[in-house]
Amino acid sequence: MDNLASWIATAATIIAACMTASNLGARITGYGFAVFTVGSIAWFAVGALTGQPALVWTNVVMTFLNLFGVWRWLGRQAKVEQGAEAAAEASATTPGETLFAASLLTRAKVRCGDKVIGTCVDAMVGCGSGRLSYVVVSEGGVAGVGETLRRLPWSAAKIEGDEMVARIAPERFGELETVKRDQWPSQ
């Protein structure tokens, strides 16, 4: 029985780690914590069946932390994201400017022409004016390894749905200024 529980614990822990580390939104992260909960309960069982009190107590605590993660991501954060989506949708049919959630600037796919060319990683905003100066777009690489970060002026970007559209010719995207991860332009 302890062998089966250890394999369930191992699989659940690996799957949950992949789900939460991939940062694919509140729902996936929340479900990752739910899978982590299954893993911590299975590890608790392994500890109990094999007489390992440290493993038991570690996973009692981990179970509570994982349940907090489920509440945080499937409860609170999912509701916050729903609120932002509802406001953005409603703003499209009301007088004034159409809105989007600022959190989109940390995860939106960036399209240039008909091709997705990268993902937003962040944006720089004026403290006094509140105006966006530029966004930083990650191009290429896998999970941040081998990526190129480019500065896309906000004047050359717009939001359409849940994507950012670079309003430049696709062949010009590669000419945009590159930035180092830890040294972004001040203007």
C-alpha positions in Angstrom: 0.0 0.0 0.0 2.8 2.4 0.9 4.4 1.8 -2.6 1.1 2.8 -4.4 0.8 5.9 -2.2 4.3 6.9 -2.9 3.7 6.7 -6.7 0.5 8.6 -6.4 2.3 11.2 -4.3 5.2 11.4 -6.8 3.0 11.8 -9.9 0.7 14.4 -8.2 3.6 16.4 -7.0 5.3 16.5 -10.4 2.1 17.3 -12.2 1.1 20.0 -9.7 4.6 21.6 -9.9 4.3 21.8 -13.7 0.8 23.4 -13.5 1.8 26.1 -11.0 5.2 26.9 -12.4 3.8 27.4 -15.9 1.8 30.5 -14.8 -1.1 29.9 -17.1 -3.6 31.9 -15.1 -5.6 31.6 -11.8 -7.6 28.6 -12.7 -4.6 26.4 -13.8 -2.6 27.5 -10.8 -5.6 26.8 -8.5 -6.1 23.3 -10.0 -2.3 22.8 -9.5 -2.7 23.5 -5.8 -5.6 21.0 -5.8 -3.3 18.4 -7.3 -0.6 19.4 -4.8 -3.2 18.7 -2.0 -3.7 15.1 -3.4 0.1 14.7 -3.4 0.5 16.0 0.2 -2.2 13.7 1.4 -0.5 10.8 -0.4 2.9 11.7 1.1 1.2 11.9 4.5 -0.1 8.3 4.0 3.4 7.2 3.0 4.9 8.7 6.1 2.2 7.1 8.3 2.5 3.7 6.7 6.3 3.7 6.9 6.7 5.2 10.4 8.2 8.6 9.2 6.9 11.3 11.6 8.8 14.1 9.9 7.2 13.2 6.6 3.8 13.0 8.3 4.1 16.4 9.9 5.6 18.1 6.9 2.6 17.0 4.8 0.0 18.0 7.4 1.4 21.5 7.1 1.7 21.2 3.3 -1.9 20.1 3.0 -3.1 23.3 4.8 -0.8 25.4 2.6 -2.1 23.7 -0.5 -5.7 24.3 0.6 -4.9 27.9 1.1 -3.5 27.9 -2.5 -6.7 26.4 -3.8 -8.7 29.1 -2.0 -6.3 31.9 -3.2 -6.3 30.9 -6.8 -9.6 29.2 -7.5 -11.5 31.5 -5.1 -10.1 34.9 -4.6 -7.9 35.4 -7.7 -10.4 33.7 -10.1 -13.1 36.2 -8.9 -10.7 39.1 -9.3 -10.0 38.0 -12.9 -13.7 37.6 -13.6 -14.3 41.1 -12.3 -11.7 42.5 -14.6 -13.0 40.5 -17.6 -16.6 41.7 -16.9 -15.5 45.4 -16.7 -13.5 45.1 -19.9 -16.5 43.5 -21.7 -19.0 46.1 -20.3 -16.7 48.9 -21.3 -16.9 47.9 -24.9 -20.6 48.8 -25.0 -20.6 51.9 -22.8 -19.6 55.5 -23.6 -15.9 56.2 -23.1 -12.8 54.3 -23.7 -12.7 50.5 -23.8 -10.8 49.1 -20.8 -8.5 46.1 -20.3 -7.0 44.6 -17.1 -3.4 45.9 -16.5 -2.5 42.3 -15.6 -2.8 41.5 -19.3 0.5 43.3 -19.8 2.3 40.5 -17.9 1.0 37.6 -20.0 -0.7 38.6 -23.2 0.4 37.0 -26.5 1.8 39.6 -28.9 0.7 39.5 -32.5 2.4 41.2 -35.3 0.5 40.9 -38.6 -1.0 37.4 -38.6 1.8 35.8 -36.5 2.2 35.6 -32.7 5.7 36.8 -32.1 6.0 36.8 -28.4 4.5 37.4 -25.0 4.3 40.5 -22.8 6.3 40.3 -19.7 5.7 43.7 -18.2 5.2 47.4 -18.9 6.5 50.7 -17.7 4.0 53.4 -16.6 4.6 57.1 -15.8 4.1 57.7 -12.0 2.5 61.1 -12.4 0.7 60.7 -15.7 -0.3 57.1 -15.5 0.5 56.7 -19.1 2.1 53.6 -20.5 5.5 54.3 -21.9 6.5 50.9 -23.3 5.9 47.2 -22.9 8.6 44.5 -22.8 8.0 41.6 -25.1 9.7 38.2 -24.7 10.5 36.7 -28.1 11.7 33.1 -28.7 13.2 30.8 -26.1 11.6 28.2 -23.9 10.4 29.2 -20.4 12.6 32.3 -20.4 15.8 30.4 -21.5 17.1 31.8 -24.8 14.5 34.5 -25.0 15.1 38.0 -26.4 13.4 40.9 -24.6 12.4 43.8 -26.8 11.0 47.2 -26.0 7.8 47.9 -27.8 6.7 51.6 -27.5 3.1 51.8 -26.3 2.4 54.1 -29.2 3.1 51.1 -31.5 0.8 48.7 -29.6 -2.9 48.2 -28.9 -5.0 45.6 -27.0 -7.5 43.5 -28.9 -9.4 41.1 -26.7 -6.8 39.2 -24.7 -3.9 39.9 -27.1 -1.6 42.8 -27.8 -1.2 43.8 -31.4 2.1 45.4 -32.4 1.2 48.1 -34.9 4.4 47.8 -36.9 5.4 45.7 -39.9 6.3 42.2 -38.9 9.7 42.5 -40.5 10.4 45.6 -38.3 9.7 43.8 -35.0 13.3 42.3 -35.0 14.6 45.8 -35.3 13.1 46.9 -32.0 15.5 47.8 -29.2 16.6 44.7 -27.1 16.7 45.1 -23.4 18.6 43.1 -20.7 16.5 41.4 -18.1 17.9 43.6 -15.3 18.5 46.9 -17.3 15.5 48.5 -18.8 15.4 52.0 -20.3 14.2 54.8 -18.0 12.3 56.5 -20.8 
